[in-house]
Amino acid sequence: MDAASSPEKRAQALLAASTQHQKYRWLVEQPANSPQQTAFSGVTYPVQVDCTPTVVYTDGPDGVRFTAGVTAFPAPIAVASTWNEGLAEAKGVAQGAEAFDKGKNGVLGPGLASGRTPLSGRTPEYFGEDSLLTGLLTAATVNGLENGNPDKPVISNLKHYVANEQELDRQTSSSNMDERTLREVYELPFEIALNRSEPESVMCSYNQINGVYGCENPLLNTNLKGDLGFGGYVVSDFGAVHSTAASLMNGLDQELNRPRFFTPALLDAALAAGTITQARIDEAATRVIASYIRGGLFDTPLPTTPVADASTVEHKAIARQLAEQGTVLLKNDGVLPIAPEAGQTIALFGPTASSTPTNGVSAASVCSMAWRFNNAGTMNCEDLVSPETAIRERAAAAGATVTFNPGTDLASVTTQAASADVAIVFGYQRMGEFSDLPDLKLQGGGDALVAAVAAANPSTVVVLNTGSAVEMPWIDEVSGVFEAWYAGEQAGPALAGLLFGDVSPSGKLPMTFPASLADVPTKTPAQYPGVFSNGSTTRPAGSTEIRQVGFTEGLQF
């Protein structure tokens, strides 16, 4: 606990006072982070050495996830659209403070990938397809999280290394590519981020890379820790470990969640068999401990009682700025900005405009990324201000009237649109972890709704709440288009400011919007979704065969 000593020397002092099984605790998240607990899913350890801290991980690419009383920031794809490193860092500072105040000091984020296909379910969780932009914004976020609150320390985590470019069979697929493509496309964002920031951890991915699982791939040692100079610890994704010796010796330092492959019994057996070494055990433990020390976790304990509401007025202002600067104006034939005046009627269409659900869909459905396990999103969004609420308030100040139609009855839609001075249609596409999109079309009959409104009103503006690119077959029939992404809790005020000209639209696309899915570079089944030995995209019945995904487009995307 001598703060004047280096993190590495402090880690070595701790290990010198540790038994073998106390050392093993650092190699698995739960025993590492709960030092007084001794039993984890039937696996027993001794109590940890005194003075080791409680560490609590939280998922966090977009905010402090699944937690009440925090700010629901826009999705990372919206942050990317700002092209604003300073604002990304400010978001990191705010998120780090909220995490600590909520009793969490390890943020599993930011996420970074390369946007190989717009169908990838986690597209909104990342910063788009450009390696430079992704690397810069990743570094800015890390610097905000780790350096912005010295009195509220948290550590960050870059995820996922590497070439984790689809959700379909993410745990049973191999991303196959040549070395140049790996280094110049898929590793480059990590290289840039590691050159401009010092994240304490990196998460290895579910997928195989050229036939070897990410968390036991020699790339962890040769490329990540070697060529890229990463000095922190490598932690697995949840359930991404498949071995004991191969994982540990090839660079995995900590198994996420409970002990499965890094149990004391398995480690003792591997050590006795000579398939792992004591030196590597000590190195892995040292990396974890030194990162916790360097990140401030040993010297500043978590609050005894988390605060009820960690969000602040300042944090909400950052969320609004991100939503404003991250919204991209894709088309304007002169209908924007709207100049509200007495007697004017502005008609809103589509369920995601309103806080009132229609068939289970509302503004809350596109506040954050979809999440399979709660039928909602990654952020609680309890302070969400809907577009309908904000637009009504802004229009009323000028004496204009706002109407809302969820769009379920196209006959009423046509009538209402024809009688309005301006029509604003909200189209959506929900996506997130665990599955890829089947196509790039708007969901919930969105294309038909846009077409109906546009046919009835020449002054039609479309607002897209999507996590990826969408096809726009109606683009020539509408007067304006905004891509607002998943804009967070300040979606309504941000959009109202843009629609009425209080804020100048400045967002820029961080990814390609193809005219159709046929235009993407992953054109063949072998490229996406990948094939099996029989040449089919469908796994043979009863087979555990790995899906082979050929990154044969190389640098051509």
Secondary structure as UniProt FT lines:
FT   TURN            3..4
FT   HELIX           7..16
FT   HELIX           20..25
FT   TURN            26..27
FT   HELIX           29..33
FT   TURN            35..36
FT   STRAND          39..40
FT   TURN            41..42
FT   STRAND          43..44
FT   TURN            50..51
FT   STRAND          57..59
FT   TURN            65..66
FT   HELIX           76..82
FT   HELIX           85..101
FT   TURN            102..103
FT   STRAND          106..108
FT   TURN            118..119
FT   TURN            121..122
FT   HELIX           123..125
FT   HELIX           131..147
FT   TURN            150..151
FT   STRAND          157..161
FT   TURN            162..163
FT   TURN            168..171
FT   STRAND          173..176
FT   HELIX           179..181
FT   HELIX           182..186
FT   HELIX           188..196
FT   STRAND          201..204
FT   STRAND          208..209
FT   TURN            210..211
FT   STRAND          212..213
FT   HELIX           214..216
FT   HELIX           220..227
FT   STRAND          233..236
FT   TURN            238..239
FT   HELIX           245..249
FT   TURN            250..251
FT   STRAND          254..255
FT   HELIX           264..273
FT   HELIX           278..294
FT   TURN            295..299
FT   HELIX           313..326
FT   STRAND          328..332
FT   TURN            342..343
FT   STRAND          345..349
FT   HELIX           351..353
FT   TURN            359..360
FT   HELIX           363..366
FT   STRAND          370..371
FT   TURN            372..375
FT   STRAND          376..377
FT   TURN            382..383
FT   HELIX           387..396
FT   TURN            397..399
FT   STRAND          401..405
FT   HELIX           410..418
FT   STRAND          422..428
FT   TURN            433..434
FT   TURN            444..445
FT   HELIX           446..456
FT   STRAND          460..465
FT   TURN            473..474
FT   HELIX           475..477
FT   STRAND          480..483
FT   TURN            489..490
FT   HELIX           491..499
FT   TURN            500..501
FT   HELIX           517..519
FT   TURN            525..529
FT   TURN            533..534
FT   TURN            541..542
FT   STRAND          547..550
FT   TURN            552..555
//
